[in-house]
Amino acid sequence: MAHTLLLVDDEEKVLEFMEPFLRQEGFHTATAKTGLEALRKAEELKPSLVVLDWMLPEMSGIDVCRELRKKGRMGIIMVTARTEETDKIIGLEVGADDYITKPFSLRELAARIRAVLRRIEGDRDDGEALRRGDLLISEPRRRVWKRGKEIPLTPMEFKLLLTLAARPGIVYSRMQLLESLDDALWNDERTVDAHISRLRKKIEDDPANPVYIQTVYGFGYRFGDPA
């Protein structure tokens, strides 16, 4: 089945540049010229991937990206004339899967689209993956993504996260979590606190006010149930 792409740019000539070529490449396409129109069409069409311009009327591409990422695991490629490294980092941090700068070749765009789609399909084929809020946790791959961006975790951090995330709301004592690490080298409950602290810094937007890994004072930790 052909993938549907949503192409978002406020310049008609850019859409006319991309759309015929991508159709020839076998994709179904739809277009939008404003941020609000992009959100409306994404809700209606459920595209596999959105090619999203940074500068848009009504709502910036960055804000559109944030909203799209809340709605599910669709691919997002940011397109912009901005070349600063900090701009690229911003785009990736809000959930874009890739970033391409103008001017670009249509063959490069198509290649990037296919690469992102392959990654997404690989995630979906992983029947053991857990989705918790903005997190996607794959036990077989021992990998974690947040808003589409992979988060590097140590083996111990991953084991703790998986144990907690597998049963949201269930409270685990430090000793229970220590046992889940299944490593005789770790026999001090304070080890759990240290790992939890580092884990929060990696997965929480605000580690001081955690949404995912919550402290149950006097007992241990539980995994929150983010929307």
Summary of the structure (lengths in Angstrom):
residues: 227
radius of gyration: 20.2
end to end distance: 30.5
largest distance: 64.0
contacts: 688
relative contact order: 0.10
helix: 42%
strand: 22%
